[in-house]
C-alpha cells in the first residue's frame, strides 16, 4: 500500500536517532509489524484476484447452462408444433376416409338406380329419351363427386406428406419417451392416408363400372 509506506517513511524521518537500545528495539519491531501488514495486503490482493477469476468462471458456466436450457426449450416447442400438425393431418385423413366411404355408398345406390332405369328404358321405349337425359345429369353429378373425392384424397395425401416431413424433422430432435409417441403418430397418419387412397380408388372403379353400364 503506497500510503502505508509513505506514513512509515514520514514517521522514520520525524524520529530522532534513538540512543537507548530499548528505543532501537521498539523501532525495529514497529518496522517489522508494518512490513508484515504489507505482506498481508499482498496476500489479500492475490486471494481477491483468485476470487474474481473463480467468479468469472462461474459466470461462464451459468451462461452455458442458460444456453443449453434455451436449446431444450426450443426443441420442446418444435416437438409440440410437430405433434399438433400430425394430429391435424390425422383429422384430415379421417375426414377424407369418411367422405370416400359416403361416396362409395352413394355410388352403389346410384348404380342400382341407373340399372333399374336402364331396364325400364328397354321396356318403355317411349320414355327412353327423358330417362337418358336424367342419366346424363346423374353422370355429371358423379363426375363432380369424383373430382371432389380426388381433390380430397390429394389434399389428404399432401397433408400426410407434410405431417411425415414435420414428424421426421422433429424426430431427429427427440430423445426419451416422446420418440415412441412420434413413431405411433407417423404410422397412424400413413395408415389413414393409405386408407383414403384405397377408398378413392374403389369409388373410381364403381364410377367406371356405372359408366360402362350406361354405354352398354
Backbone as ProteinMPNN parsed JSONL, in Angstrom:
{"seq_chain_A": "XXXXXXXXXXXXXXXXXXXXXXXXXXXXXXXXXXXXXXXXXXXXXXXXXXXXXXXXXXXXXXXXXXXXXXXXXXXXXXXXXXXXXXXXXXXXXXXXXXXXXXXXXXXXXXXXXXXXXXXXXXXXXXXXXXXXXXXXXXXXXXXXXXXXXXXXXXXXXXXXXXXXXXXXXXXXXXXXXXXXXXXXXXXXXXXXXXXXXXXXXXXXXXXXXXXXXXXX", "coords_chain_A": {"N_chain_A": [[0.853, -1.18, 0.0], [0.867, 2.076, -1.014], [0.283, 4.384, 0.544], [0.62, 3.522, 3.191], [3.33, 2.968, 3.165], [4.293, 5.538, 2.754], [3.478, 6.784, 5.127], [4.963, 5.37, 7.043], [7.53, 6.044, 6.18], [7.492, 8.814, 6.639], [7.222, 8.918, 9.413], [9.571, 7.711, 10.132], [11.387, 9.619, 9.24], [10.684, 11.693, 10.939], [11.436, 10.765, 13.376], [13.956, 10.94, 15.803], [17.31, 9.832, 15.951], [17.54, 7.057, 17.909], [18.99, 6.696, 21.082], [19.046, 4.88, 23.136], [19.205, 1.327, 23.64], [16.741, 0.044, 24.041], [14.89, 1.742, 22.82], [15.751, 1.537, 20.187], [15.202, -1.167, 19.691], [12.406, -1.214, 19.996], [11.649, 0.439, 17.845], [12.531, -1.135, 15.707], [10.822, -3.35, 15.939], [8.402, -2.141, 15.377], [8.765, -1.43, 12.715], [8.979, -3.991, 11.572], [6.392, -4.91, 12.048], [4.925, -3.206, 10.402], [5.908, -3.949, 7.876], [5.075, -6.62, 7.828], [2.318, -6.253, 7.765], [2.092, -5.15, 5.238], [2.803, -7.348, 3.639], [0.649, -9.02, 4.233], [-1.402, -7.589, 3.018], [-0.719, -7.916, 0.32], [-1.171, -10.651, 0.095], [-3.92, -10.725, 0.505], [-4.773, -9.259, -1.704], [-3.945, -10.978, -3.737], [-5.528, -13.217, -3.163], [-8.043, -12.073, -3.581], [-7.926, -11.571, -6.34], [-7.897, -14.2, -7.235], [-10.452, -14.955, -6.4], [-11.96, -13.34, -8.079], [-11.328, -14.419, -10.579], [-12.433, -16.957, -10.238], [-15.123, -16.265, -9.916], [-15.622, -15.246, -12.471], [-15.371, -17.595, -13.974], [-17.508, -19.052, -12.927], [-19.579, -17.436, -13.861], [-19.359, -17.835, -16.635], [-19.98, -20.57, -16.722], [-22.64, -20.458, -15.87], [-23.779, -19.012, -17.983], [-23.411, -20.833, -20.088], [-25.044, -22.918, -19.16], [-27.507, -21.634, -19.263], [-27.778, -21.231, -22.039], [-27.949, -23.899, -22.885], [-30.358, -24.618, -21.624], [-32.154, -22.936, -22.97], [-31.923, -24.044, -25.518], [-33.057, -26.59, -25.097], [-35.649, -25.791, -24.492], [-36.47, -24.649, -26.958], [-36.374, -26.951, -28.545], [-38.389, -28.512, -27.361], [-40.617, -26.928, -27.983], [-40.653, -27.115, -30.781], [-41.207, -29.813, -31.016], [-43.772, -29.907, -29.879], [-45.248, -28.382, -31.754], [-44.933, -29.994, -34.011], [-46.342, -32.266, -33.194], [-48.931, -31.221, -33.001], [-49.399, -30.584, -35.71], [-49.276, -33.13, -36.813], [-51.501, -34.31, -35.586], [-53.528, -32.729, -36.713], [-53.245, -33.454, -39.406], [-53.949, -36.124, -39.179], [-56.632, -35.868, -38.473], [-57.619, -34.707, -40.854], [-57.141, -36.797, -42.633], [-58.88, -38.733, -41.578], [-61.341, -37.49, -42.055], [-61.293, -37.472, -44.845], [-61.449, -40.212, -45.33], [-64.026, -40.734, -44.351], [-65.579, -39.208, -46.15], [-64.949, -40.547, -48.509], [-66.015, -43.104, -48.001], [-68.724, -42.427, -47.806], [-69.175, -41.515, -50.417], [-68.786, -43.901, -51.804], [-70.969, -45.469, -50.958], [-73.026, -43.867, -51.942], [-72.455, -44.035, -54.649], [-72.976, -46.749, -55.1], [-75.735, -46.816, -54.63], [-76.585, -45.079, -56.643], [-75.729, -46.5, -58.877], [-77.384, -48.774, -58.735], [-79.847, -47.52, -59.139], [-79.467, -46.531, -61.716], [-79.21, -48.921, -63.173], [-81.776, -50.003, -62.826], [-83.275, -48.033, -64.093], [-82.305, -48.312, -66.649], [-83.262, -50.853, -67.411], [-85.982, -50.261, -67.313], [-86.082, -48.412, -69.377], [-85.602, -49.994, -71.609], [-87.93, -51.473, -71.635], [-89.875, -49.569, -71.94], [-89.914, -47.793, -74.502], [-90.885, -45.36, -75.281], [-90.382, -43.51, -73.286], [-87.659, -43.294, -73.236], [-85.824, -41.277, -74.041], [-86.201, -39.201, -72.228], [-85.397, -40.429, -69.839], [-82.763, -40.95, -70.467], [-81.737, -38.387, -70.529], [-81.99, -37.792, -67.801], [-80.225, -39.657, -66.766], [-77.864, -38.659, -67.84], [-77.626, -36.305, -66.372], [-77.242, -37.397, -63.842], [-74.819, -38.666, -64.264], [-73.188, -36.449, -64.653], [-73.304, -35.438, -62.081], [-72.017, -37.499, -60.738], [-69.486, -37.23, -61.874], [-68.713, -34.759, -60.842], [-68.649, -35.399, -58.114], [-66.653, -37.283, -58.222], [-64.455, -35.711, -58.948], [-64.333, -34.035, -56.692], [-63.864, -35.934, -54.726], [-61.401, -36.931, -55.562], [-59.873, -34.619, -55.249], [-60.075, -34.28, -52.475], [-58.776, -36.595, -51.617], [-56.235, -36.089, -52.646], [-55.503, -33.801, -51.192], [-55.503, -34.909, -48.658], [-53.396, -36.717, -48.923], [-51.307, -34.908, -49.398], [-51.346, -33.49, -46.988], [-50.723, -35.575, -45.269], [-48.156, -36.122, -46.187], [-46.821, -33.723, -45.528], [-47.105, -33.836, -42.776], [-45.624, -36.142, -42.233], [-43.095, -35.248, -43.01], [-42.681, -33.154, -41.152], [-42.831, -34.618, -38.8], [-40.611, -36.216, -39.201], [-38.53, -34.329, -39.094], [-38.814, -33.375, -36.475], [-38.38, -35.72, -35.14], [-35.647, -36.16, -35.214], [-34.779, -34.434, -33.278], [-35.758, -35.438, -30.994], [-35.58, -37.153, -27.904], [-35.815, -39.855, -25.61], [-38.993, -40.753, -24.081], [-40.788, -39.531, -25.875], [-40.15, -40.33, -28.443], [-41.332, -42.818, -29.113], [-44.004, -42.106, -29.134], [-44.104, -40.339, -31.318], [-43.419, -42.108, -33.397], [-45.639, -43.823, -33.388], [-47.656, -41.976, -34.065], [-46.837, -41.181, -36.635], [-47.032, -43.622, -38.05], [-49.78, -44.057, -37.828], [-50.808, -41.876, -39.285], [-49.809, -42.492, -41.852], [-51.175, -44.889, -42.286], [-53.841, -44.008, -42.283], [-53.759, -42.279, -44.506], [-53.172, -44.092, -46.596], [-55.506, -45.619, -46.442], [-57.394, -43.7, -47.237], [-56.585, -43.268, -49.87], [-57.009, -45.819, -50.994], [-59.772, -46.005, -50.655], [-60.601, -43.947, -52.372], [-59.748, -45.018, -54.826], [-61.401, -47.272, -54.994], [-63.932, -46.075, -55.165], [-63.635, -44.829, -57.63], [-63.464, -47.05, -59.319], [-66.063, -48.059, -59.087], [-67.512, -45.966, -60.263], [-66.528, -46.068, -62.855], [-67.505, -48.572, -63.614], [-70.229, -48.011, -63.557], [-70.39, -46.121, -65.62], [-69.708, -47.775, -67.72], [-71.921, -49.489, -67.815], [-73.888, -47.702, -68.639], [-73.016, -47.086, -71.189], [-73.299, -49.58, -72.382]], "CA_chain_A": [[0.0, 0.0, 0.0], [1.743, 3.261, -1.068], [0.023, 5.317, 1.649], [1.264, 2.992, 4.403], [4.782, 3.177, 3.016], [4.564, 6.97, 2.951], [3.328, 7.086, 6.561], [6.131, 4.825, 7.755], [8.703, 6.848, 5.834], [7.391, 10.11, 7.323], [7.493, 8.731, 10.839], [11.011, 7.444, 10.28], [12.095, 10.891, 9.107], [10.405, 12.525, 12.103], [12.096, 10.226, 14.568], [15.387, 11.206, 16.019], [18.086, 8.599, 16.106], [17.478, 6.666, 19.321], [20.291, 6.454, 21.728], [18.951, 3.73, 24.033], [18.924, 0.056, 22.945], [15.312, -0.271, 24.105], [14.221, 2.512, 21.779], [16.11, 0.94, 18.886], [14.47, -2.435, 19.578], [10.995, -0.906, 19.782], [11.523, 0.935, 16.479], [12.692, -2.277, 14.8], [9.595, -4.146, 15.996], [7.347, -1.404, 14.679], [9.027, -1.559, 11.274], [8.62, -5.362, 11.192], [4.931, -5.019, 12.018], [4.45, -2.539, 9.178], [6.27, -4.793, 6.725], [4.203, -7.796, 7.862], [0.991, -5.85, 7.302], [2.173, -5.001, 3.779], [2.777, -8.7, 3.062], [-0.727, -9.495, 4.354], [-2.181, -6.906, 1.982], [-0.439, -8.585, -0.957], [-1.87, -11.944, 0.099], [-5.346, -10.449, 0.332], [-4.971, -8.882, -3.111], [-3.811, -12.192, -4.553], [-6.725, -14.026, -2.937], [-9.151, -11.388, -4.242], [-7.799, -11.834, -7.778], [-8.353, -15.579, -7.443], [-11.908, -14.976, -6.287], [-12.505, -12.725, -9.294], [-11.222, -15.416, -11.655], [-13.416, -18.009, -9.971], [-16.444, -15.707, -10.206], [-15.744, -15.206, -13.925], [-15.609, -18.963, -14.445], [-18.888, -19.396, -12.571], [-20.458, -16.711, -14.771], [-19.343, -18.546, -17.915], [-20.74, -21.814, -16.554], [-24.062, -20.109, -15.813], [-24.203, -18.651, -19.33], [-23.533, -22.068, -20.872], [-26.24, -23.632, -18.697], [-28.677, -20.928, -19.776], [-27.881, -21.536, -23.467], [-28.458, -25.261, -23.01], [-31.773, -24.622, -21.24], [-32.912, -22.339, -24.06], [-31.967, -25.03, -26.595], [-34.055, -27.611, -24.74], [-36.972, -25.183, -24.612], [-36.79, -24.549, -28.378], [-36.647, -28.302, -29.044], [-39.708, -28.913, -26.873], [-41.622, -26.18, -28.737], [-40.724, -27.721, -32.109], [-41.887, -31.108, -30.861], [-45.196, -29.64, -29.657], [-45.836, -27.968, -33.022], [-44.99, -31.16, -34.898], [-47.44, -33.114, -32.729], [-50.19, -30.59, -33.386], [-49.575, -30.74, -37.146], [-49.576, -34.54, -37.07], [-52.89, -34.539, -35.193], [-54.373, -32.109, -37.725], [-53.2, -34.303, -40.593], [-54.724, -37.321, -38.862], [-58.04, -35.499, -38.578], [-57.949, -34.531, -42.265], [-57.189, -38.127, -43.246], [-60.115, -39.381, -41.13], [-62.45, -36.876, -42.79], [-61.227, -37.956, -46.222], [-61.966, -41.583, -45.323], [-65.479, -40.672, -44.195], [-66.149, -38.74, -47.412], [-64.795, -41.608, -49.503], [-66.997, -44.146, -47.698], [-70.04, -41.91, -48.173], [-69.26, -41.504, -51.877], [-68.926, -45.286, -52.269], [-72.362, -45.849, -50.745], [-73.855, -43.114, -52.89], [-72.214, -44.598, -55.978], [-73.706, -48.015, -55.181], [-77.162, -46.522, -54.789], [-76.777, -44.506, -57.973], [-75.565, -47.579, -59.846], [-78.626, -49.558, -58.724], [-80.893, -46.721, -59.781], [-79.188, -46.481, -63.15], [-79.537, -50.216, -63.754], [-83.237, -50.121, -62.874], [-83.778, -47.128, -65.122], [-81.942, -48.861, -67.959], [-84.245, -51.906, -67.702], [-87.251, -49.596, -67.604], [-85.973, -47.772, -70.69], [-85.749, -51.039, -72.619], [-89.335, -51.887, -71.644], [-90.725, -48.436, -72.343], [-89.118, -47.017, -75.447], [-91.433, -44.015, -75.431], [-89.786, -42.576, -72.316], [-86.219, -43.53, -73.177], [-85.037, -40.051, -74.181], [-86.246, -38.472, -70.963], [-84.567, -41.1, -68.835], [-81.358, -40.76, -70.85], [-81.343, -37.072, -70.028], [-81.817, -37.901, -66.354], [-78.971, -40.377, -66.527], [-76.752, -37.74, -68.122], [-77.474, -35.435, -65.208], [-76.642, -38.163, -62.752], [-73.403, -38.867, -64.59], [-72.49, -35.195, -64.349], [-73.159, -35.376, -60.623], [-70.96, -38.44, -60.367], [-68.198, -36.649, -62.27], [-68.371, -33.729, -59.855], [-68.253, -36.083, -56.882], [-65.349, -37.908, -58.458], [-63.435, -34.664, -58.872], [-64.205, -33.627, -55.288], [-63.239, -37.025, -53.968], [-59.984, -36.959, -55.936], [-59.229, -33.467, -54.615], [-59.963, -34.553, -51.036], [-57.718, -37.594, -51.424], [-54.944, -35.437, -52.897], [-55.196, -32.957, -50.031], [-55.16, -35.778, -47.528], [-52.041, -37.227, -49.15], [-50.369, -33.81, -49.177], [-51.28, -33.236, -45.54], [-49.978, -36.671, -44.648], [-46.738, -35.942, -46.516], [-46.287, -32.637, -44.692], [-47.01, -34.331, -41.396], [-44.487, -37.064, -42.139], [-41.856, -34.457, -43.039], [-42.549, -32.488, -39.853], [-42.516, -35.623, -37.785], [-39.223, -36.65, -39.397], [-37.634, -33.299, -38.573], [-38.881, -33.352, -35.013], [-37.87, -36.988, -34.599], [-34.208, -36.025, -35.034], [-34.519, -33.667, -32.058], [-36.397, -36.087, -29.849], [-34.913, -38.185, -27.11], [-36.633, -40.309, -24.497], [-40.287, -41.401, -24.331], [-41.545, -38.929, -26.97], [-39.815, -40.986, -29.707], [-42.345, -43.838, -29.394], [-45.259, -41.436, -29.464], [-43.969, -39.842, -32.685], [-43.46, -43.229, -34.332], [-47.027, -44.28, -33.483], [-48.409, -40.956, -34.798], [-46.451, -41.245, -38.04], [-47.607, -44.836, -38.626], [-51.226, -43.865, -37.93], [-51.056, -40.962, -40.401], [-49.57, -43.237, -43.085], [-52.26, -45.856, -42.447], [-55.049, -43.284, -42.681], [-53.568, -41.778, -45.869], [-53.328, -45.234, -47.494], [-56.927, -45.965, -46.465], [-58.091, -42.707, -48.056], [-56.232, -43.513, -51.268], [-57.701, -47.037, -51.416], [-61.197, -45.693, -50.769], [-60.767, -43.179, -53.599], [-59.601, -45.936, -55.96], [-62.601, -48.112, -55.057], [-65.016, -45.237, -55.68], [-63.386, -44.625, -59.055], [-63.831, -48.278, -60.033], [-67.526, -48.127, -59.152], [-67.982, -44.995, -61.257], [-66.185, -46.597, -64.186], [-68.458, -49.637, -63.913], [-71.512, -47.375, -63.865], [-70.272, -45.543, -66.959], [-69.738, -48.885, -68.678], [-73.306, -49.954, -67.942], [-74.626, -46.731, -69.458], [-72.588, -47.236, -72.594], [-73.91, -50.81, -72.901]], "C_chain_A": [[0.896, 1.239, 0.0], [1.521, 4.218, 0.094], [0.679, 4.84, 2.934], [2.769, 3.187, 4.347], [5.136, 4.636, 3.274], [4.472, 7.343, 4.423], [4.534, 6.598, 7.338], [7.37, 5.66, 7.471], [8.679, 8.192, 6.554], [7.721, 9.976, 8.797], [8.973, 8.445, 11.074], [11.805, 8.735, 10.191], [11.889, 11.783, 10.33], [11.134, 12.048, 13.351], [13.557, 10.668, 14.628], [16.091, 9.888, 16.249], [18.09, 8.215, 17.577], [18.862, 6.359, 19.869], [20.255, 5.213, 22.582], [18.664, 2.473, 23.232], [17.44, -0.289, 22.967], [14.531, 0.477, 23.037], [14.5, 1.932, 20.394], [15.33, -0.355, 18.667], [12.985, -2.188, 19.286], [10.754, -0.409, 18.357], [11.633, -0.203, 15.471], [11.429, -3.136, 14.772], [8.449, -3.469, 15.243], [7.511, -1.522, 13.17], [8.648, -2.953, 10.786], [7.099, -5.527, 11.079], [4.355, -4.382, 10.758], [4.722, -3.399, 7.944], [5.362, -6.017, 6.662], [2.789, -7.454, 7.364], [0.97, -5.656, 5.793], [2.13, -6.357, 3.094], [1.354, -9.265, 3.106], [-1.623, -8.858, 3.302], [-1.962, -7.561, 0.634], [-1.16, -9.921, -1.035], [-3.368, -11.76, -0.122], [-5.654, -10.09, -1.115], [-4.9, -10.099, -4.018], [-5.047, -13.081, -4.408], [-7.943, -13.41, -3.627], [-9.121, -11.62, -5.746], [-8.251, -13.251, -8.104], [-9.862, -15.693, -7.369], [-12.57, -14.389, -7.528], [-12.462, -13.71, -10.452], [-12.261, -16.521, -11.48], [-14.835, -17.521, -10.276], [-16.676, -15.623, -11.712], [-16.037, -16.579, -14.509], [-17.043, -19.402, -14.14], [-19.891, -18.693, -13.487], [-20.521, -17.395, -16.131], [-20.137, -19.843, -17.841], [-22.245, -21.536, -16.553], [-24.593, -19.747, -17.199], [-24.357, -19.881, -20.215], [-24.782, -22.853, -20.473], [-27.513, -22.964, -19.224], [-28.883, -21.217, -21.261], [-28.433, -22.936, -23.685], [-29.945, -25.33, -22.671], [-32.643, -24.02, -22.341], [-33.01, -23.291, -25.24], [-32.996, -26.108, -26.338], [-35.467, -27.054, -24.89], [-37.395, -25.074, -26.074], [-37.126, -25.916, -28.964], [-38.035, -28.764, -28.62], [-40.82, -28.198, -27.636], [-41.786, -26.757, -30.136], [-41.458, -29.051, -32.066], [-43.392, -30.895, -30.698], [-45.889, -29.243, -30.959], [-45.963, -29.139, -33.985], [-46.123, -32.097, -34.498], [-48.793, -32.53, -33.139], [-50.45, -30.765, -34.882], [-49.905, -32.186, -37.505], [-51.022, -34.862, -36.707], [-53.858, -33.922, -36.2], [-54.415, -32.951, -38.995], [-54.006, -35.578, -40.379], [-56.219, -37.031, -38.981], [-58.482, -35.333, -40.024], [-58.054, -35.879, -42.969], [-58.469, -38.86, -42.851], [-61.329, -38.811, -41.865], [-62.481, -37.353, -44.238], [-61.764, -39.379, -46.324], [-63.493, -41.592, -45.215], [-66.158, -40.231, -45.487], [-66.079, -39.837, -48.473], [-65.813, -42.717, -49.273], [-68.405, -43.703, -48.083], [-70.228, -41.904, -49.682], [-69.431, -42.911, -52.436], [-70.375, -45.745, -52.122], [-73.292, -45.142, -51.727], [-73.691, -43.664, -54.296], [-72.957, -45.918, -56.156], [-75.196, -47.767, -55.4], [-77.46, -45.969, -56.183], [-76.673, -45.575, -59.049], [-76.818, -48.453, -59.908], [-79.759, -48.829, -59.407], [-80.715, -46.688, -61.289], [-79.527, -47.803, -63.83], [-81.048, -50.393, -63.885], [-83.823, -49.238, -63.966], [-83.441, -47.629, -66.519], [-82.919, -49.962, -68.377], [-85.591, -51.288, -68.067], [-87.222, -48.944, -68.977], [-86.123, -48.786, -71.811], [-87.204, -51.48, -72.741], [-90.253, -50.791, -72.155], [-89.902, -47.514, -73.231], [-89.61, -45.584, -75.56], [-90.8, -43.014, -74.468], [-88.278, -42.672, -72.242], [-85.427, -42.222, -73.199], [-85.036, -39.248, -72.878], [-85.363, -39.095, -69.891], [-83.079, -40.971, -69.16], [-80.862, -39.391, -70.385], [-81.117, -37.079, -68.521], [-80.51, -38.604, -66.002], [-77.755, -39.491, -66.802], [-76.519, -36.797, -66.949], [-76.838, -36.147, -64.03], [-75.158, -38.427, -63.005], [-72.594, -37.597, -64.324], [-72.273, -35.05, -62.846], [-72.05, -36.3, -60.143], [-69.576, -37.897, -60.731], [-67.75, -35.582, -61.268], [-67.917, -34.368, -58.549], [-66.892, -36.749, -57.038], [-64.23, -36.879, -58.344], [-63.231, -34.208, -57.427], [-63.5, -34.683, -54.453], [-61.747, -37.115, -54.273], [-59.227, -35.809, -55.287], [-59.044, -33.699, -53.121], [-58.859, -35.561, -50.759], [-56.342, -36.979, -51.63], [-54.543, -34.562, -51.716], [-54.807, -33.795, -48.822], [-53.753, -36.332, -47.681], [-50.999, -36.138, -48.919], [-50.218, -33.51, -47.69], [-50.498, -34.329, -44.832], [-48.491, -36.555, -44.945], [-46.096, -34.849, -45.688], [-46.11, -33.103, -43.256], [-45.836, -35.287, -41.233], [-43.165, -36.299, -42.144], [-41.622, -33.766, -41.705], [-42.157, -33.478, -38.764], [-41.086, -36.119, -37.933], [-38.235, -35.633, -38.872], [-37.624, -33.286, -37.047], [-38.285, -34.608, -34.396], [-36.381, -36.917, -34.349], [-33.864, -35.271, -33.762], [-35.042, -34.362, -30.806], [-35.468, -37.07, -29.17], [-35.858, -38.603, -25.999], [-37.979, -40.827, -24.94], [-41.079, -40.777, -25.463], [-41.273, -39.616, -28.307], [-40.884, -42.008, -30.09], [-43.669, -43.196, -29.801], [-45.228, -40.889, -30.885], [-44.065, -40.972, -33.704], [-44.895, -43.723, -34.507], [-47.872, -43.282, -34.283], [-48.115, -41.024, -36.291], [-47.057, -42.472, -38.717], [-49.123, -44.696, -38.804], [-51.576, -42.95, -39.096], [-50.868, -41.686, -41.729], [-50.711, -44.219, -43.351], [-53.533, -45.157, -42.91], [-54.932, -42.772, -44.124], [-53.728, -42.911, -46.878], [-54.791, -45.643, -47.594], [-57.722, -45.002, -47.325], [-57.822, -42.946, -49.531], [-56.954, -44.753, -51.799], [-59.196, -46.778, -51.589], [-61.473, -44.902, -52.041], [-60.673, -44.067, -54.827], [-60.845, -46.804, -56.112], [-63.781, -47.319, -55.606], [-64.861, -45.011, -57.174], [-63.783, -45.863, -59.861], [-65.352, -48.398, -60.164], [-68.082, -47.147, -60.191], [-67.694, -45.474, -62.68], [-67.153, -47.703, -64.585], [-69.828, -49.054, -64.276], [-71.494, -46.766, -65.258], [-70.322, -46.633, -68.021], [-71.145, -49.409, -68.886], [-74.135, -48.992, -68.796], [-74.277, -46.876, -70.933], [-73.183, -48.49, -73.219], [-75.39, -50.571, -73.233]], "O_chain_A": [[1.638, 1.431, 0.964], [2.481, 4.812, 0.585], [1.23, 5.642, 3.687], [3.404, 3.525, 5.346], [6.137, 4.941, 3.922], [5.284, 8.124, 4.92], [5.068, 7.312, 8.187], [8.158, 5.955, 8.369], [9.713, 8.663, 7.026], [8.415, 10.819, 9.366], [9.554, 8.872, 12.071], [12.759, 8.947, 10.939], [12.785, 12.532, 10.719], [11.412, 12.827, 14.263], [14.261, 10.744, 13.621], [15.474, 8.927, 16.709], [18.592, 8.97, 18.409], [19.744, 5.837, 19.188], [21.275, 4.547, 22.758], [17.946, 2.538, 22.234], [16.931, -0.86, 22.003], [13.622, -0.078, 22.42], [13.611, 1.847, 19.547], [14.849, -0.605, 17.562], [12.386, -2.858, 18.445], [9.767, -0.791, 17.727], [10.9, -0.226, 14.483], [11.011, -3.596, 13.71], [7.646, -4.119, 14.573], [6.537, -1.691, 12.437], [8.064, -3.095, 9.712], [6.588, -6.177, 10.167], [3.442, -4.917, 10.129], [3.86, -3.549, 7.079], [4.925, -6.414, 5.581], [2.154, -8.233, 6.653], [-0.029, -5.95, 5.136], [1.478, -6.498, 2.059], [0.902, -9.904, 2.156], [-2.506, -9.518, 2.755], [-2.914, -7.745, -0.125], [-1.695, -10.29, -2.081], [-4.003, -12.533, -0.839], [-6.646, -10.541, -1.686], [-5.69, -10.239, -4.951], [-5.55, -13.629, -5.389], [-8.774, -14.125, -4.188], [-10.163, -11.842, -6.364], [-8.907, -13.483, -9.12], [-10.486, -16.415, -8.147], [-13.608, -14.874, -7.976], [-13.421, -13.831, -11.214], [-12.885, -16.964, -12.445], [-15.649, -18.264, -10.823], [-17.78, -15.891, -12.188], [-16.848, -16.715, -15.425], [-17.705, -20.032, -14.965], [-20.919, -19.264, -13.848], [-21.596, -17.525, -16.717], [-20.873, -20.184, -18.766], [-23.025, -22.277, -17.152], [-25.71, -20.12, -17.558], [-25.303, -19.977, -20.997], [-25.49, -23.387, -21.327], [-28.474, -23.642, -19.586], [-30.013, -21.424, -21.704], [-29.278, -23.149, -24.554], [-30.707, -26.02, -23.35], [-33.733, -24.52, -22.62], [-34.048, -23.356, -25.899], [-33.728, -26.503, -27.245], [-36.371, -27.748, -25.356], [-38.542, -25.37, -26.409], [-38.041, -26.041, -29.777], [-38.773, -29.34, -29.419], [-41.86, -28.797, -27.909], [-42.905, -26.88, -30.633], [-42.233, -29.376, -32.965], [-44.194, -31.609, -31.299], [-46.992, -29.711, -31.241], [-46.964, -29.271, -34.689], [-46.793, -32.663, -35.362], [-49.688, -33.258, -33.57], [-51.575, -31.059, -35.288], [-50.718, -32.439, -38.394], [-51.697, -35.597, -37.428], [-54.892, -34.514, -36.51], [-55.476, -33.141, -39.591], [-54.67, -36.056, -41.298], [-56.977, -37.839, -39.518], [-59.577, -35.757, -40.395], [-58.94, -36.086, -43.798], [-59.08, -39.533, -43.681], [-62.233, -39.551, -42.251], [-63.549, -37.608, -44.794], [-62.453, -39.718, -47.287], [-64.168, -42.36, -45.9], [-67.179, -40.794, -45.882], [-67.023, -40.035, -49.238], [-66.411, -43.22, -50.224], [-69.188, -44.489, -48.617], [-71.302, -42.243, -50.18], [-70.137, -43.104, -53.426], [-70.943, -46.335, -53.041], [-74.22, -45.742, -52.27], [-74.66, -43.754, -55.05], [-73.504, -46.186, -57.225], [-75.835, -48.409, -56.233], [-78.448, -46.34, -56.816], [-77.432, -45.565, -60.018], [-77.264, -48.83, -60.991], [-80.537, -49.421, -60.155], [-81.679, -46.801, -62.046], [-80.069, -47.813, -64.935], [-81.544, -50.864, -64.908], [-84.746, -49.637, -64.675], [-84.196, -47.402, -67.464], [-83.354, -50.015, -69.527], [-86.255, -51.729, -69.004], [-88.239, -48.925, -69.67], [-86.704, -48.48, -72.852], [-87.659, -51.824, -73.832], [-91.298, -51.073, -72.742], [-89.273, -46.569, -72.754], [-88.837, -44.687, -75.898], [-90.69, -41.828, -74.777], [-87.674, -42.185, -71.287], [-84.459, -42.076, -72.452], [-84.015, -38.69, -72.477], [-84.677, -38.399, -69.142], [-82.24, -40.894, -68.262], [-79.733, -39.246, -69.915], [-80.179, -36.458, -68.02], [-79.794, -38.211, -65.082], [-76.749, -39.559, -66.095], [-75.38, -36.519, -66.574], [-76.01, -35.584, -63.314], [-74.347, -38.414, -62.08], [-71.466, -37.657, -63.836], [-71.218, -34.605, -62.393], [-71.255, -35.949, -59.271], [-68.614, -38.084, -59.986], [-66.579, -35.506, -60.897], [-66.93, -33.942, -57.948], [-66.086, -36.774, -56.109], [-63.195, -37.133, -57.73], [-62.097, -34.016, -56.987], [-62.665, -34.381, -53.6], [-60.93, -37.343, -53.38], [-58.096, -35.976, -54.831], [-58.002, -33.364, -52.557], [-58.099, -35.418, -49.802], [-55.398, -37.288, -50.903], [-53.388, -34.574, -51.289], [-53.905, -33.44, -48.064], [-53.001, -36.415, -46.71], [-49.947, -36.386, -48.329], [-49.111, -33.302, -47.195], [-49.716, -34.061, -43.92], [-47.655, -36.843, -44.088], [-44.976, -35.004, -45.199], [-45.107, -32.807, -42.606], [-45.135, -35.252, -40.221], [-42.237, -36.629, -41.405], [-40.509, -33.782, -41.178], [-41.285, -33.219, -37.934], [-40.416, -36.411, -36.942], [-37.22, -35.996, -38.277], [-36.571, -33.199, -36.416], [-37.755, -34.58, -33.286], [-35.879, -37.523, -33.403], [-32.774, -35.444, -33.218], [-34.79, -33.912, -29.688], [-34.664, -37.736, -29.823], [-36.626, -37.781, -25.498], [-38.109, -41.3, -26.069], [-41.982, -41.43, -25.987], [-42.086, -39.5, -29.224], [-41.3, -42.067, -31.247], [-44.361, -43.682, -30.696], [-46.233, -40.968, -31.592], [-44.706, -40.826, -34.745], [-45.326, -44.01, -35.624], [-48.709, -43.689, -35.089], [-49.025, -40.935, -37.115], [-47.546, -42.375, -39.843], [-49.683, -45.154, -39.8], [-52.535, -43.213, -39.821], [-51.678, -41.519, -42.641], [-51.162, -44.368, -44.487], [-54.222, -45.638, -43.81], [-55.902, -42.828, -44.879], [-54.358, -42.716, -47.917], [-55.276, -45.974, -48.676], [-58.619, -45.416, -48.06], [-58.73, -42.839, -50.354], [-57.455, -44.744, -52.923], [-59.815, -47.262, -52.537], [-62.469, -45.153, -52.721], [-61.437, -43.891, -55.775], [-61.298, -47.048, -57.231], [-64.547, -47.832, -56.422], [-65.851, -45.002, -57.906], [-64.36, -45.751, -60.943], [-65.865, -48.788, -61.213], [-69.023, -47.475, -60.914], [-68.511, -45.304, -63.585], [-67.577, -47.779, -65.738], [-70.499, -49.542, -65.186], [-72.471, -46.88, -65.999], [-70.905, -46.445, -69.089], [-71.526, -49.738, -70.009], [-74.981, -49.421, -69.58], [-75.143, -46.795, -71.804], [-73.531, -48.505, -74.4], [-76.078, -51.487, -73.683]]}, "name": "protein", "num_of_chains": 1, "seq": "XXXXXXXXXXXXXXXXXXXXXXXXXXXXXXXXXXXXXXXXXXXXXXXXXXXXXXXXXXXXXXXXXXXXXXXXXXXXXXXXXXXXXXXXXXXXXXXXXXXXXXXXXXXXXXXXXXXXXXXXXXXXXXXXXXXXXXXXXXXXXXXXXXXXXXXXXXXXXXXXXXXXXXXXXXXXXXXXXXXXXXXXXXXXXXXXXXXXXXXXXXXXXXXXXXXXXXXX"}
